[in-house]
Amino acid sequence: MSDVQSAAGLLPTLPNLSATFDRVVYPARQRGLALSLGVGGRVVSTLLAPTAPLPSSGSVRELRRRFDALLEQDLANVEAGHYPRELLYQMPILPYLVRLPEALTDIPRFLWRSYRGNYADVPGRGGGDRYPDYYLRTFHWQTDGWLSSRSARLYDPGVELLFGGTADVMRRMAIPPVTAMAARAGRPLRILDIGCGTGRFLSQLGRALPDAQLYGLDLSKHYLGEARRHFAAAQDVSFVVENAESLPFAAGYFDVVTSVFMFHELPKPVRRRVVREARRVLAPGGRLVICDSAQLSDSAVVEDVLLAFPKSYHEPFYRGYLSDDLAQIMRDCGLHVLDSRPHLVSKVVVGEKRRAGRTRRAVQ
Ligand SMILES: C[S@@+](CC[C@H](N)C(=O)[O-])C[C@H]1O[C@@H](n2cnc3c(N)ncnc32)[C@H](O)[C@@H]1O
């Protein structure tokens, strides 16, 4: 436990004092993370794409504004009771630092793979039809793609490096539409997170809704192995290795389906197949909550930053994703869109599977 976590832990019974503490300490901590990790992330991006132009001054200004707004929204969500304040400090900095030597020794292989454009360098080939072609790639140029325990171990610190310590914060923006629904339902919800990876979102959601029945689905058994380590034995959570295009659940089984940072890695027709499957397994009145990269429909103002991402990192479907609005995909697949809004370089879109005869309702 870090010093900040210990200090924060002394204050839970004094709401005013803890809110004041959080309003001072939390933004300072996130700014420190953004500065230190931001430098590391910049170095990696520059090594991968040395000739890529720097972000425009307009984009930098907008990203600063969005960064402040993201932290403000995080604090407001805690104050509104959507999730416990411990989540503000839950990023496991020390365990991530412990993985640094392994990550550093991997950098030469990672760079060499990117310079050669060798995106097919993954161990899962030969797995029959278990994995679709689009999946068998070294996304981000990461060693082994999604298909090894080492990749799963290094993924979370790598993503925090890329996002300057805001990855978990952006993931948390998908929690309020779920907790608002739980409050209205007045009973534990059954929730499925598709493409759950190492479970960073699911474990935060579990702390916000300790009675929920959680399911995590991912095509990588290695990432699910890592996910299992994040959960307390008391948590009601099940993991399934499967393709999100054909969910192994009965129609109407879930109150909520979530997905975080997966859709930008799917080809266009697959995005629709996955949303249709999510709709099928939702009960009437259930919600699909997607958190993923911002898109041009909401974030044209930082277009140069969004377009730079696939120049450094192997993201073959990202350019197409940028103009394939998630809210429109939900509508095309028969969902009613309740909300769609950007958070820094991400966005959260909320769709509802309408009950027959239901009229319009606000998201929270
Ligand atoms: C960028 S990671 C996001 C992981 C996690 N949700 C997070 O917040 O970091 C994408 C994840 O989607 C999974 N994935 C990609 N295509 C999939 C598919 N068709 N079915 C199930 N999982 C898939 C990958 O295995 C990987 O764990």
The ligand as a Tripos MOL2 file, in Angstrom:
@<TRIPOS>MOLECULE
LIG
   27    29     1     0     0
SMALL
NO_CHARGES

@<TRIPOS>ATOM
      1 C1         -7.1160   -3.3810  -25.8000 C.3       1 LIG1
      2 S1         -7.5610   -4.7860  -24.8970 S.3       1 LIG1
      3 C2         -8.7220   -4.1240  -23.7050 C.3       1 LIG1
      4 C3         -8.7420   -4.9670  -22.4580 C.3       1 LIG1
      5 C4         -9.5210   -4.3780  -21.2810 C.3       1 LIG1
      6 N1        -10.9290   -4.3010  -21.5420 N.3       1 LIG1
      7 C5         -8.9740   -3.0470  -20.8520 C.2       1 LIG1
      8 O1         -9.7500   -2.2170  -20.3780 O.co2     1 LIG1
      9 O2         -7.7690   -2.8300  -20.9290 O.co2     1 LIG1
     10 C6         -8.6220   -5.6610  -26.0060 C.3       1 LIG1
     11 C7         -9.0740   -6.9910  -25.4150 C.3       1 LIG1
     12 O3        -10.1170   -7.4910  -26.2430 O.3       1 LIG1
     13 C8         -9.9180   -8.8770  -26.4040 C.3       1 LIG1
     14 N2        -10.5720   -9.2440  -27.6720 N.ar      1 LIG1
     15 C9        -10.2980   -8.7740  -28.9110 C.ar      1 LIG1
     16 N3        -11.1250   -9.3320  -29.8140 N.ar      1 LIG1
     17 C10       -11.9440  -10.1620  -29.1250 C.ar      1 LIG1
     18 C11       -13.0170  -11.0080  -29.4800 C.ar      1 LIG1
     19 N4        -13.4450  -11.1390  -30.7510 N.pl3     1 LIG1
     20 N5        -13.6410  -11.7320  -28.5140 N.ar      1 LIG1
     21 C12       -13.2510  -11.6170  -27.2200 C.ar      1 LIG1
     22 N6        -12.2330  -10.8390  -26.8190 N.ar      1 LIG1
     23 C13       -11.5920  -10.1100  -27.7590 C.ar      1 LIG1
     24 C14        -8.4080   -9.0610  -26.4000 C.3       1 LIG1
     25 O4         -8.0540  -10.3880  -26.0730 O.3       1 LIG1
     26 C15        -7.9840   -8.0480  -25.3500 C.3       1 LIG1
     27 O5         -7.9390   -8.6190  -24.0710 O.3       1 LIG1
@<TRIPOS>BOND
     1     1     2 1
     2     2     3 1
     3     2    10 1
     4     3     4 1
     5     4     5 1
     6     5     6 1
     7     5     7 1
     8     7     8 2
     9     7     9 1
    10    10    11 1
    11    11    12 1
    12    11    26 1
    13    12    13 1
    14    13    14 1
    15    13    24 1
    16    14    15 ar
    17    14    23 ar
    18    15    16 ar
    19    16    17 ar
    20    17    18 ar
    21    17    23 ar
    22    18    19 1
    23    18    20 ar
    24    20    21 ar
    25    21    22 ar
    26    22    23 ar
    27    24    25 1
    28    24    26 1
    29    26    27 1
@<TRIPOS>SUBSTRUCTURE
     1 LIG1         1 GROUP 0 **** ****
